[in-house]
Amino acid sequence: MKSSVFLTLLFLGFLTFNCNAQIVLLGDNAPHANVNDGDFELVKGYWRQSKQSPFWKTFNVKGLGEYKMGLHHGAMFSINDVGIVESVILNSNPDYQNPKLGDILNWSFGADIEYISKGSISLSLVFGEHERIVADKIKLKGSDKIIEHFNGNYILNEEDAIAGHPFVRVTFYSEDEIKVFLHYVNVSVVDKNRIGPTLNATVNYTGIQLNWEDNLTNKNSTFYVYRQFKKNEPFKKLGETSGFNFVDNAIINGVNYTYVVTRFDKKESGASNKVNIAKIDKTSPIAPTKLKVETFDAEINLSWEKSVSSDVKNYSVFRGDENGENLKEIAHNITKTSYLDFTPIKDTQNTYVVIAEDYSGNKSQPSEPIKAKVKMVKGASFSDLILPMPIHKQLTSNTWGADGVLPRDVDNGIEDPEWSYWGGRPVKDKDGKYHMNVTRWPANATKGHWEWPRSTVTHVVADKPTGPYLVKKDIAYEFADGLGHNPDIILLNDGTYMLYSLINWEATLFTSKSISGPWKRLGVMKVDENTTLEKPERFYRFYRNLSGVQMHDGRFLFVTKGGAMMISESTNPIGPYKVLTSPIQGNPIVPEKYRNSNYEDPVLWKDEVQYHMMINAFWDYRCIYLRSVDGVNWKFNPGTAYTPNNTFYEDGTQTYWYKLERPHVLTDEFGRATHLSLAVIDVPKADDLARDKHSSKNIILPLIVNKRLELLNKKPINTSTKKIKILIKSESGFDAQNDLDLKSLRLGAAEEVDYGRGSRVIKSKKKGKDLILELKGDGNGISDSNFAIKLIGETKKGELIIGFAKLITD
């Protein structure tokens, strides 16, 4: 018996151990279909799934994790201390039905582990009752996302030959529920009669030149030439020849093709070695043409005719100002010939150009520009209220982060190279300072970003709402040693506070007279799950990522992880809670173009006029905003609440965080949102690993604050109302009598003023420090669907003015 194992180091691409004298029992059988699902591509598993292959069986042996073993994104995985996966018996190849003493089996596999740990993997060939370990507990690197490739051979002994065909057993060893991945397994039998050609390739003027050698050829031999466009796509036969060369002229420059050649003499030989090659050029593609725009309320749809160049890989969209200047990329890697811009600037012409990029990396000249202006005015969307961030000291690049988030102000919100921060609702406490209970975990923890299930809740304090926030207490509460995630502060009617925290997957509530604590644990929230408004498999959303308010009658209203509303049956915050509405995703209250996003991470607040909610669409990198009269029946507010394009500084510097999540708002004594608090990360979460330059933090953005309005009409307003009187209140930093540009003001239903329409000012009158406006009732648009009247306008300096007043009803 003889076995050996080698680590194959690769410079480029994906490669498996390949012998061109083989009978394939499992895995790579290029140019033909993979055998017995050795590449795990037969059954797809996606987000947090563990699908099963009909050719493999999984066994959780020790330390069962939250998820079963199975297939996920084209790999077999286990998060158990010990897990085993076994193939079917490898007897499906008609060319190998009688295993014999001395047969040589080539084997290879590719594996990886999520994070640096003690994880390892073993590969065995099992003949009947006899297990032959050919790769024993090979330690995997982890935290580099690079597949490690292993190969070797095994010579059958007499016991093996008698037992017959083997099957493959792979044993996964992990710790701490860290995923070990198996990406492919190949097993083949060496057969000198099936030796294929030896192939090499070069680039020539017309295409790719293939040349090969073959010592087993004869005068009747024919060679088949095959090409693969992308990994895991089938090989296509390009042609046949009796010679020893072939020129592939039908290529796309820049595409990395894979070629194999076989010999045919009554029967097809094994494949040659694989060759990967691309013909790189330096010629820029032709720009796309005939740009068209379609304008919507708050969005612009851009379409174009594709480039006439045959080697275009994708397109990028750039947007600039009305003069065609300050062009910035807003979308890239677009493979279609259209793009829906959810974030155009309102009240101005947006200039668009499109650039084509080819497979060689060459970029075209910009297309001819086209301009478009959305129908709504500034102030229609919540994102219009986001102001530039002040710079506390200076912007710096001397910190962690991808290029898109540098330079930045490290004193905004809270960040620390030693910690990853996430979420946090700012609150101004009675001491005049700004407090947050924010989630954090060590930045160099084993699992990188995915260490968050072990996060603790930390109490941080700042003198200014935007920061810098400094740690005051490492743990905000003593219970469970401070363990918790996605904390939210509920402002109680008596001026005290309630804290929600997800602890060991339970919705746990605390109360305190001060944000500084001490926090008294009330218990775990209870929800009446006798409802058809949510799918049973998603009932967990009743307890995670919650945000809540105390209503005027003392009961508690919470929005669930998915955006459904639930209310306590009494004034006991523990509940039980009754679910009142369905989730936001797919809900008809949201327009079609926004409706089917994957929503989570809501925030709920109320002011003198109405209830407000934002909820994040985590796959679409944007957030929506809704308003309600009662916190249950919601009205979609057009446009976005925020996107990654909304983080910029007062000096014009813009950062591009990969993802913005966990929105919260700082509110003033009237309940108005003054600042937007966000969790941000600079790369995809799976790319934030231990001991790297990536992490997450909290940032805080100033907002234009709604003005305080009071409707003075004694009777309900409708479309027949002749005159509308409204009081605009002065306050610190705003003089209603002198700051307003009265001609710019529009008042009425949001459906009117969001488009620049509505009632206009007839006259004004001072009242103390405040201002009373009389407006002509024409065009106010108020109907039974409106519960608040909206004001949009500008100051004399051109600054946006927005406000709401509660409508009176019969």
KEVO-670009 format. One record per residue (C-alpha): residue in one letter; x, y negated, z negated. Coordinates in steps of 0.25 Angstrom, whole numbers, padded with zeros to 4 digits, always signed. Layout:
# KEVO-670009
aXYZ ...
***
This chain:
# KEVO-670009
m+0000+0000+0000 k+0005-0014+0004 s-0001-0028+0002 s+0005-0042+0003 v-0001-0056+0001 f+0004-0069+0007 l+0000-0083+0006 t-0001-0089+0019 l+0001-0104+0019 l-0006-0112+0030 f-0003-0126+0036 l-0016-0128+0044 g-0029-0122+0044 f-0036-0109+0040 l-0028-0096+0043 t-0030-0082+0039 f-0020-0071+0039 n-0021-0065+0053 c-0015-0053+0060 n-0017-0051+0075 a-0017-0036+0073 q-0030-0034+0065 i-0043-0027+0064 v-0051-0037+0055 l-0059-0031+0044 l-0062-0045+0037 g-0061-0059+0040 d-0054-0066+0052 n-0056-0059+0065 a-0053-0070+0074 p-0057-0072+0085 h-0070-0064+0081 a-0079-0066+0069 n-0074-0065+0055 v-0076-0051+0049 n-0085-0049+0037 d-0085-0063+0033 g-0071-0064+0029 d-0071-0079+0031 f-0084-0081+0023 e-0090-0090+0034 l-0102-0081+0036 v-0110-0086+0024 k-0109-0101+0021 g-0110-0106+0007 y-0111-0121+0004 w-0113-0130-0008 r-0111-0122-0021 q-0116-0109-0014 s-0110-0095-0015 k-0115-0087-0003 q-0113-0073-0001 s-0107-0066+0012 p-0113-0053+0016 f-0099-0047+0018 w-0094-0051+0004 k-0099-0048-0010 t-0095-0057-0022 f-0094-0053-0037 n-0093-0062-0049 v-0084-0055-0058 k-0080-0064-0070 g-0084-0078-0074 l-0096-0080-0066 g-0096-0095-0061 e-0108-0104-0058 y-0108-0099-0043 k-0107-0085-0037 m-0096-0081-0028 g-0099-0083-0014 l-0096-0090-0001 h-0095-0105-0001 h-0090-0114+0011 g-0084-0102+0018 a-0077-0096+0006 m-0079-0086-0004 f-0078-0091-0018 s-0078-0087-0033 i-0078-0096-0045 n-0078-0084-0055 d-0067-0079-0064 v-0067-0067-0055 g-0075-0065-0043 i-0074-0054-0032 v-0079-0054-0017 e-0079-0042-0009 s-0080-0040+0006 v-0088-0029+0013 i-0080-0016+0017 l-0071-0020+0029 n-0076-0009+0038 s-0083-0017+0049 n-0072-0017+0060 p-0074-0005+0069 d-0059-0006+0072 y-0055-0002+0058 q-0064+0009+0053 n-0053+0019+0048 p-0043+0013+0038 k-0030+0020+0037 l-0018+0021+0028 g-0008+0010+0032 d-0018+0001+0038 i-0014-0014+0036 l-0024-0024+0032 n-0021-0038+0033 w-0029-0047+0023 s-0029-0062+0021 f-0038-0072+0013 g-0039-0087+0010 a-0043-0092-0004 d-0043-0104-0012 i-0047-0109-0026 e-0054-0122-0029 y-0045-0127-0040 i-0031-0124-0046 s-0034-0113-0056 k-0030-0098-0058 g-0039-0094-0047 s-0034-0082-0038 i-0039-0072-0028 s-0037-0058-0025 l-0040-0050-0012 s-0042-0035-0012 l-0044-0024-0001 v-0053-0014-0007 f-0053+0001-0001 g-0064+0009-0008 e-0060+0009-0023 h-0047+0003-0020 e-0044-0012-0022 r-0031-0017-0015 i-0028-0030-0020 v-0020-0037-0009 a-0020-0051-0015 d-0020-0052-0030 k-0025-0064-0038 i-0018-0074-0028 k-0018-0088-0035 l-0025-0099-0027 k-0020-0113-0027 g-0033-0121-0028 s-0036-0136-0027 d-0031-0137-0013 k-0042-0132-0005 i-0032-0125+0004 i-0036-0110+0007 e-0024-0101+0003 h-0022-0089+0013 f-0017-0075+0009 n-0014-0063+0017 g-0007-0050+0017 n-0009-0035+0021 y-0013-0022+0015 i-0009-0008+0019 l-0020+0003+0017 n-0016+0015+0009 e-0022+0029+0009 e-0033+0026-0002 d-0037+0013+0006 a-0038+0021+0019 i-0047+0032+0013 a-0056+0021+0006 g-0058+0015+0019 h-0061+0000+0023 p-0058-0010+0012 f-0066-0022+0007 v-0060-0035+0002 r-0061-0039-0012 v-0057-0053-0016 t-0056-0057-0031 f-0057-0072-0035 y-0051-0076-0049 s-0055-0090-0054 e-0056-0098-0066 d-0065-0109-0071 e-0075-0106-0060 i-0065-0111-0049 k-0068-0106-0035 v-0059-0097-0028 f-0062-0096-0013 l-0059-0085-0003 h-0060-0091+0011 y-0057-0079+0020 v-0053-0064+0019 n-0047-0057+0031 v-0044-0042+0032 s-0039-0035+0044 v-0032-0022+0049 v-0018-0023+0056 d-0020-0016+0069 k-0008-0016+0079 n-0017-0013+0091 r-0025-0026+0088 i-0013-0036+0088 g-0017-0049+0095 p-0009-0059+0102 t+0000-0069+0096 l-0005-0083+0099 n+0001-0097+0099 a-0004-0110+0104 t+0001-0123+0109 v-0006-0136+0114 n-0004-0140+0128 y-0009-0151+0137 t-0022-0145+0141 g-0026-0138+0128 i-0020-0127+0119 q-0011-0116+0125 l-0012-0102+0119 n-0001-0092+0121 w+0000-0078+0115 e+0008-0065+0115 d+0003-0051+0114 n+0012-0038+0114 l-0001-0029+0116 t-0006-0035+0129 n-0007-0027+0142 k-0011-0030+0156 n-0026-0029+0152 s-0025-0038+0140 t-0034-0050+0139 f-0033-0061+0129 y-0045-0068+0122 v-0043-0082+0118 y-0051-0087+0106 r-0053-0101+0100 q-0059-0106+0087 f-0063-0120+0085 k-0065-0121+0070 k-0062-0112+0058 n-0073-0102+0056 e-0079-0104+0070 p-0079-0092+0079 f-0068-0091+0090 k-0072-0093+0104 k-0066-0085+0115 l-0059-0095+0125 g-0055-0085+0136 e-0047-0073+0140 t-0034-0072+0147 s-0024-0061+0151 g-0012-0070+0149 f-0005-0075+0136 n-0010-0089+0136 f-0022-0098+0136 v-0025-0113+0136 d-0037-0118+0129 n-0041-0131+0136 a-0054-0132+0130 i-0050-0138+0117 i-0053-0150+0109 n-0041-0158+0105 g-0038-0158+0091 v-0046-0146+0087 n-0038-0135+0080 y-0042-0122+0087 t-0039-0108+0083 y-0035-0098+0094 v-0034-0083+0094 v-0031-0073+0106 t-0035-0058+0107 r-0031-0048+0117 f-0041-0039+0123 d-0037-0025+0128 k-0051-0017+0128 k-0051-0022+0114 e-0048-0036+0108 s-0036-0037+0099 g-0034-0044+0086 a-0033-0059+0087 s-0020-0067+0089 n-0015-0076+0078 k-0024-0088+0077 v-0018-0101+0082 n-0024-0115+0077 i-0020-0127+0086 a-0026-0140+0091 k-0022-0150+0102 i-0021-0163+0095 d-0022-0176+0104 k-0020-0190+0101 t-0031-0195+0110 s-0042-0203+0104 p-0056-0199+0107 i-0066-0208+0114 a-0075-0216+0104 p-0090-0212+0103 t-0099-0221+0111 k-0114-0226+0111 l-0116-0229+0097 k-0130-0230+0092 v-0136-0235+0079 e-0150-0232+0073 t-0153-0241+0061 f-0161-0237+0049 d-0165-0243+0036 a-0151-0242+0029 e-0144-0233+0039 i-0138-0233+0053 n-0137-0221+0062 l-0125-0222+0071 s-0124-0212+0084 w-0115-0211+0095 e-0111-0203+0107 k-0100-0194+0105 s-0086-0197+0110 v-0083-0191+0124 s-0070-0185+0118 s-0071-0170+0117 d-0062-0169+0104 v-0070-0178+0095 k-0071-0172+0081 n-0079-0182+0074 y-0083-0197+0072 s-0082-0208+0062 v-0091-0220+0060 f-0086-0234+0056 r-0095-0245+0051 g-0091-0260+0051 d-0098-0273+0049 e-0106-0281+0059 n-0093-0286+0065 g-0088-0272+0068 e-0077-0275+0057 n-0073-0267+0045 l-0076-0254+0051 k-0076-0243+0041 e-0078-0228+0043 i-0091-0223+0037 a-0092-0209+0042 h-0082-0199+0048 n-0081-0185+0053 i-0095-0186+0060 t-0097-0175+0070 k-0111-0180+0075 t-0113-0193+0083 s-0121-0200+0073 y-0120-0206+0059 l-0130-0211+0049 d-0124-0223+0041 f-0131-0223+0028 t-0122-0235+0023 p-0123-0247+0034 i-0122-0261+0028 k-0135-0268+0028 d-0138-0282+0033 t-0127-0281+0044 q-0123-0274+0057 n-0115-0262+0054 t-0105-0259+0065 y-0102-0244+0068 v-0091-0237+0077 v-0088-0223+0078 i-0075-0216+0080 a-0072-0202+0086 e-0061-0193+0080 d-0056-0181+0088 y-0050-0168+0083 s-0036-0173+0084 g-0039-0185+0075 n-0039-0196+0085 k-0050-0206+0083 s-0057-0214+0094 q-0059-0229+0095 p-0071-0234+0088 s-0084-0233+0096 e-0091-0246+0101 p-0097-0252+0088 i-0112-0252+0085 k-0119-0261+0075 a-0132-0258+0067 k-0139-0264+0055 v-0148-0256+0045 k-0162-0261+0043 m-0161-0263+0028 v-0155-0275+0021 k-0144-0275+0011 g-0151-0272-0003 a-0159-0261+0003 s-0150-0250-0002 f-0144-0247-0016 s-0130-0247-0009 d-0132-0261-0005 l-0131-0265-0020 i-0117-0259-0021 l-0106-0270-0024 p-0091-0269-0022 m-0083-0264-0034 p-0075-0274-0042 i-0060-0271-0043 h-0056-0271-0058 k-0041-0272-0056 q-0037-0267-0042 l-0039-0256-0032 t-0029-0245-0032 s-0024-0233-0024 n-0016-0228-0035 t-0026-0218-0040 w-0033-0205-0036 g-0042-0204-0024 a-0044-0202-0009 d-0040-0213+0001 g-0054-0217+0002 v-0055-0222-0013 l-0042-0229-0013 p-0039-0240-0017 r-0050-0241-0028 d-0052-0248-0042 v-0049-0237-0052 d-0056-0246-0063 n-0069-0245-0056 g-0078-0235-0064 i-0069-0224-0070 e-0058-0216-0065 d-0046-0209-0070 p-0035-0200-0063 e-0037-0190-0074 w-0052-0189-0073 s-0063-0187-0063 y-0075-0195-0066 w-0089-0194-0061 g-0102-0202-0063 g-0106-0210-0074 r-0117-0221-0077 p-0112-0234-0082 v-0120-0240-0094 k-0117-0254-0100 d-0119-0251-0115 k-0121-0260-0127 d-0106-0263-0128 g-0107-0270-0115 k-0097-0260-0109 y-0100-0250-0098 h-0101-0235-0101 m-0101-0222-0093 n-0102-0208-0097 v-0095-0202-0085 t-0091-0188-0081 r-0076-0184-0080 w-0067-0172-0079 p-0052-0171-0077 a-0047-0175-0063 n-0037-0164-0063 a-0047-0153-0068 t-0046-0140-0061 k-0058-0141-0053 g-0056-0156-0049 h-0069-0162-0046 w-0077-0149-0049 e-0072-0150-0063 w-0085-0159-0066 p-0093-0148-0072 r-0083-0150-0084 s-0084-0165-0084 t-0086-0173-0097 v-0093-0185-0099 t-0084-0197-0103 h-0088-0211-0109 v-0082-0222-0101 v-0083-0237-0103 a-0080-0250-0095 d-0081-0265-0097 k-0086-0267-0083 p-0097-0259-0076 t-0087-0255-0065 g-0076-0251-0075 p-0066-0247-0078 y-0072-0237-0086 l-0063-0231-0097 v-0065-0218-0105 k-0071-0221-0119 k-0074-0207-0123 d-0069-0194-0116 i-0082-0187-0118 a-0095-0195-0119 y-0102-0185-0129 e-0097-0174-0138 f-0107-0163-0133 a-0101-0152-0124 d-0087-0160-0126 g-0092-0170-0116 l-0095-0161-0105 g-0105-0167-0095 h-0107-0172-0081 n-0115-0182-0073 p-0119-0190-0086 d-0130-0201-0084 i-0134-0211-0094 i-0149-0214-0096 l-0152-0228-0102 l-0163-0226-0113 n-0174-0236-0115 d-0169-0239-0129 g-0155-0243-0124 t-0148-0230-0128 y-0143-0220-0118 m-0145-0205-0114 l-0134-0197-0107 y-0136-0186-0097 s-0125-0176-0095 l-0124-0163-0088 i-0117-0154-0098 n-0115-0139-0094 w-0126-0141-0083 e-0136-0146-0093 a-0143-0160-0093 t-0139-0165-0107 l-0143-0178-0113 f-0137-0187-0124 t-0141-0200-0130 s-0133-0212-0136 k-0135-0226-0141 s-0123-0230-0133 i-0116-0225-0121 s-0103-0223-0129 g-0111-0212-0137 p-0112-0204-0146 w-0121-0196-0137 k-0132-0187-0143 r-0135-0175-0136 l-0150-0173-0133 g-0150-0160-0126 v-0152-0154-0112 m-0163-0160-0103 k-0174-0151-0099 v-0182-0151-0086 d-0195-0144-0083 e-0191-0135-0071 n-0205-0131-0067 t-0204-0140-0055 t-0205-0138-0040 l-0198-0151-0037 e-0184-0145-0037 k-0179-0131-0032 p-0176-0122-0044 e-0162-0119-0040 r-0160-0134-0041 f-0166-0136-0055 y-0152-0139-0060 r-0154-0153-0054 f-0163-0156-0065 y-0151-0157-0075 r-0139-0161-0067 n-0135-0175-0063 l-0147-0182-0069 s-0150-0197-0071 g-0161-0203-0079 v-0168-0214-0085 q-0177-0216-0097 m-0191-0221-0092 h-0199-0232-0099 d-0208-0222-0106 g-0196-0215-0112 r-0196-0203-0103 f-0183-0199-0095 l-0182-0199-0080 f-0171-0191-0074 v-0167-0189-0059 t-0161-0175-0057 k-0149-0171-0049 g-0157-0170-0036 g-0165-0183-0038 a-0178-0177-0044 m-0184-0185-0055 m-0188-0179-0069 i-0194-0185-0081 s-0194-0181-0096 e-0208-0177-0101 s-0206-0185-0114 t-0196-0195-0119 n-0187-0184-0123 p-0175-0185-0113 i-0172-0170-0114 g-0185-0167-0107 p-0191-0159-0102 y-0191-0166-0088 k-0201-0165-0077 v-0196-0165-0063 l-0204-0175-0055 t-0198-0176-0041 s-0191-0168-0031 p-0176-0171-0028 i-0171-0182-0019 q-0166-0173-0008 g-0176-0171+0003 n-0186-0180-0005 p-0195-0188+0005 i-0193-0201-0004 v-0179-0201+0003 p-0178-0204+0018 e-0174-0193+0027 k-0160-0198+0030 y-0157-0197+0015 r-0166-0186+0010 n-0158-0174+0012 s-0145-0178+0005 n-0141-0170-0007 y-0144-0179-0018 e-0139-0178-0033 d-0133-0188-0043 p-0145-0197-0046 v-0145-0209-0055 l-0157-0215-0060 w-0160-0229-0067 k-0171-0239-0069 d-0172-0254-0070 e-0183-0264-0072 v-0190-0261-0059 q-0188-0247-0055 y-0180-0234-0056 h-0168-0231-0047 m-0161-0219-0042 m-0149-0215-0034 i-0145-0201-0030 n-0133-0197-0023 a-0132-0188-0010 f-0120-0181-0013 w-0118-0174+0001 d-0121-0187+0009 y-0112-0197+0000 r-0123-0207-0002 c-0134-0210-0013 i-0148-0215-0012 y-0156-0224-0021 l-0171-0224-0025 r-0180-0232-0033 s-0193-0229-0041 v-0204-0235-0049 d-0205-0224-0059 g-0192-0215-0057 v-0200-0204-0051 n-0205-0209-0037 w-0193-0214-0029 k-0191-0223-0017 f-0179-0222-0008 n-0171-0234-0007 p-0165-0235+0007 g-0150-0233+0010 t-0140-0227+0001 a-0137-0230-0013 y-0122-0228-0011 t-0112-0221-0002 p-0097-0219-0002 n-0096-0232+0006 n-0101-0240-0006 t-0088-0241-0015 f-0080-0254-0012 y-0073-0265-0020 e-0074-0280-0020 d-0062-0282-0012 g-0068-0273+0000 t-0060-0260-0003 q-0069-0248-0001 t-0068-0234-0007 y-0074-0222-0001 w-0076-0211-0011 y-0080-0198-0006 k-0092-0197-0014 l-0100-0205-0024 e-0109-0198-0034 r-0116-0199-0047 p-0122-0213-0046 h-0125-0221-0058 v-0129-0235-0061 l-0125-0245-0071 t-0138-0253-0075 d-0140-0266-0082 e-0150-0269-0093 f-0161-0270-0083 g-0158-0256-0077 r-0152-0262-0064 a-0140-0255-0058 t-0128-0264-0058 h-0117-0253-0054 l-0117-0240-0047 s-0108-0229-0054 l-0103-0218-0045 a-0095-0205-0046 v-0085-0205-0034 i-0075-0195-0029 d-0064-0197-0018 v-0065-0184-0011 p-0075-0172-0010 k-0077-0166-0024 a-0070-0153-0020 d-0058-0161-0016 d-0056-0167-0030 l-0046-0157-0035 a-0037-0156-0047 r-0024-0163-0047 d-0028-0171-0034 k-0030-0186-0031 h-0045-0185-0031 s-0055-0188-0041 s-0068-0195-0045 k-0072-0207-0053 n-0083-0216-0056 i-0085-0229-0049 i-0095-0241-0051 l-0100-0250-0041 p-0107-0264-0044 l-0121-0266-0039 i-0130-0277-0034 v-0139-0278-0046 n-0154-0279-0043 k-0160-0293-0047 r-0171-0293-0058 l-0184-0297-0051 e-0198-0299-0057 l-0210-0299-0048 l-0220-0310-0052 n-0232-0307-0044 k-0244-0303-0053 k-0250-0294-0043 p-0244-0282-0035 i-0237-0286-0023 n-0241-0280-0009 t-0240-0284+0005 s-0251-0294+0004 t-0244-0302-0007 k-0242-0316-0003 k-0231-0320-0013 i-0221-0313-0022 k-0215-0319-0034 i-0202-0313-0040 l-0193-0318-0051 i-0178-0315-0049 k-0170-0315-0062 s-0157-0322-0064 e-0146-0315-0071 s-0131-0315-0074 g-0124-0317-0061 f-0137-0320-0053 d-0145-0333-0052 a-0158-0330-0046 q-0161-0345-0044 n-0148-0349-0036 d-0141-0336-0031 l-0152-0331-0022 d-0154-0333-0007 l-0169-0334-0007 k-0170-0333+0008 s-0164-0319+0008 l-0173-0313-0002 r-0183-0302+0002 l-0193-0296-0008 g-0203-0285-0006 a-0204-0270-0004 a-0190-0263-0003 e-0195-0258+0011 e-0196-0273+0015 v-0184-0280+0008 d-0174-0269+0012 y-0176-0273+0026 g-0175-0288+0024 r-0190-0290+0024 g-0199-0294+0012 s-0204-0306+0006 r-0197-0319+0006 v-0195-0330-0004 i-0204-0342-0003 k-0200-0350-0015 s-0192-0349-0028 k-0193-0354-0042 k-0184-0354-0054 k-0188-0348-0067 g-0178-0350-0078 k-0165-0343-0072 d-0174-0334-0063 l-0180-0337-0049 i-0194-0334-0045 l-0196-0331-0030 e-0209-0332-0022 l-0209-0324-0010 k-0219-0323+0002 g-0226-0309+0000 d-0225-0306+0015 g-0217-0294+0019 n-0215-0289+0004 g-0219-0275+0009 i-0224-0270-0005 s-0232-0258-0005 d-0237-0247-0015 s-0224-0240-0013 n-0216-0251-0019 f-0213-0252-0034 a-0203-0264-0033 i-0201-0276-0025 k-0187-0278-0019 l-0179-0291-0017 i-0167-0291-0008 g-0159-0304-0004 e-0146-0311-0006 t-0139-0322-0015 k-0134-0334-0009 k-0121-0327-0008 g-0126-0316+0000 e-0126-0306-0011 l-0137-0295-0011 i-0149-0297-0020 i-0159-0286-0023 g-0169-0284-0034 f-0182-0277-0037 a-0195-0280-0045 k-0206-0271-0050 l-0219-0272-0043 i-0232-0273-0050 t-0243-0263-0047 d-0258-0264-0049 
***
